[in-house]
Amino acid sequence: MSADTSNTPPNGLPAYRLLTGPDDSAFCKRVSEALELGYRLYGSPAATFNGERVIVAQAVVWPGASDAAG
């Protein structure tokens, strides 16, 4: 896949997404796929422990979708 340069995310996806999940390879793959689509990382990742495992979050934004986000 290559990055899209339009002002609209593909497949009806929102301009802002907060990806969350266990800190594992599946989560890393979801973030990587968003970057491949053309999203950009927004802010620092967050992590917490739910008593069993580490849960992480990473915000991504679509470039050009909002001046406030980029």
Secondary structure, DSSP 8 states (H G I E B T S, - for coil): -----SSS-GGG--SEEEEEEESSHHHHHHHHHHHHHT-EEEEEEEEEE-SSSEEEEEEEE-TTS-TTT-
